[in-house]
Amino acid sequence: MADEEPLLPAPPPPEPPGAPWRNGAAFWLLGLCNNLPYVLMLSAARDIVEPAPPAQVLLPHGNGSARDCGPVSTGAVLLADILPTLLLKLAAPFGIHLLPYNVRVVGAALCAWGSFALVASATNMAASLGGVVLASVASGLGEVTFLALAAHYPRAGLPCWSSGTGGAGLGGALAWAGLLQAGLPLPHALLPALALPPLTLISYFFLLGPPPGPTEPPRPAVGLTPAEKWGATKAALRQAVPLALVYFAEYFINQGLLELLYFPASALTHNEQYRWYQLLYQAGVFASRSSPRCVRLRRLWLLALLQVLNALLLLAAVAVPFLPGLAVAFALVAGEGLVGGAAYANAFLNVAEEVGPVGRDLAVTVAALGDAVGIALAGGAALGVHGAFCPTA
C-alpha cells in the first residue's frame, strides 16, 4: 500500500469583506481615545501647575530671551502622568493575564472618564494631579491591553494603533491650544473629552472584529516555559532599551526644557508658546507614527542618538541662550516629534515580527516598559533642571 501523503494544514479562511477596514478603523480610534487623556494632561501641564494669579520669576538674559519660571515644574505633571503607567506596566507581565480583555477595556474607560471629571472640577493642584494620575492609569491599562491585542492583527493592528496614538497627540494639543485660545477656562475646555470613554467602548465592543485566522480571539499567554519567556523578553529588550533612551531625551525636552525656553519678544505669551511647542511636537509624532508602512527602521539606536543630541542642544540653549528666534525652537521641537514617533511605531512592529504567537503578548508588554521607564526618568530630571535654573521660583 502506497504511503499516504501527509496532510497539509488548511489555509486560514478569508477575512470577511470589509474586515481589514473595520479592524483598522477600530484600532485607530482605540489609539486615539487611549492616548488623548495622557496628551491632554501634558498639554495642560503649565496651566495646571501655574496658580492664578501666577507667581513667577522672570530671569532675563542678554540676548532678549528669558526664563519665565513657574512655581512648580511641569515635570511634576509628567511624573503624575507616567508613574502609575510605569507601575502598571511593571506588574502587567506577572498578573495582567488574570483579567479578561473586556474587563480591562471597561476599567480603562472608567478611569479616563474619572480623570477628566476630576481635573475639570478641581479647586487645587492636589486634586488636579489626582486627575492626572487617573489619566495615567487609564492610558497604561489601555496600552498594555490594546498593544497585545493589536499584535494579532497583522494587517491592521499595530500600524493603525500607532497612527491613532499619533493622532491623539496632534488632536489633543491642537484642541487644547484652540479651546484656551478661544477663551474657555480649564474646566470647560476639558468637558468635550468626556465623550472619549464611550467611544472607546463602542470601538472595542461593536467595531472591532475577531483576529484573522482559524484561531479563537487571542487570550493573554499563560504557562510559557522559562525558555519561551526569556526568548520573548530578550527580543523585546532589543527594542525597549533604545526606545527608553529616545523617550528619556524626548520628555526631558518637553517637560524639562520647553517651559524654560521662552522668547519674550514674541507676540505669543509664555503659556501660548508652550502650547505651540506641544502642538508642533505632536504634529511630528503623528506624521512619523503614521509612516511605518512607507519607512521601516529595524535598528533604533540611530534615532536614540539623534534625540539625545537634540536634548543637549536645547539644554545648551536654555543655559546660555543662543537660538536666534522662536521659529528655530519650533523646528527643533517638530524634529523631536518625528524621531520619537518613528521610534515608537517601529519598536512594536519589530517585536511583533521577531516573536511568534507564543509569547508575543509578553514581548509587547515588556517592550512597552521602554517608553514608560524613559519618561519617568525624564520627569525626575525635569524637576532637577527646574530647581537648577529657577532656584527662587
HELIX and SHEET records of a PDB file:
HELIX    1   1 ALA A   19  SER A   43  1                                  25    
HELIX    2   2 ALA A   45  VAL A   49  1                                   5    
HELIX    3   3 GLY A   75  GLY A   95  1                                  21    
HELIX    4   4 ILE A   96  LEU A   98  5                                   3    
HELIX    5   5 TYR A  101  SER A  121  1                                  21    
HELIX    6   6 MET A  125  ALA A  150  1                                  26    
HELIX    7   7 GLY A  157  GLN A  181  1                                  25    
HELIX    8   8 LEU A  186  LEU A  190  1                                   5    
HELIX    9   9 LEU A  191  ALA A  195  5                                   5    
HELIX   10  10 LEU A  196  ILE A  202  1                                   7    
HELIX   11  11 SER A  203  LEU A  207  3                                   5    
HELIX   12  12 PRO A  226  PHE A  252  1                                  27    
HELIX   13  13 ILE A  253  LEU A  257  3                                   5    
HELIX   14  14 HIS A  270  ARG A  289  1                                  20    
HELIX   15  15 TRP A  301  ALA A  319  1                                  19    
HELIX   16  16 LEU A  326  GLU A  354  1                                  29    
HELIX   17  17 ARG A  360  PHE A  389  1                                  30    
SHEET    1   A 2 VAL A  57  PRO A  60  0                                        
SHEET    2   A 2 ALA A  66  CYS A  69 -1                                        
END                                                                             
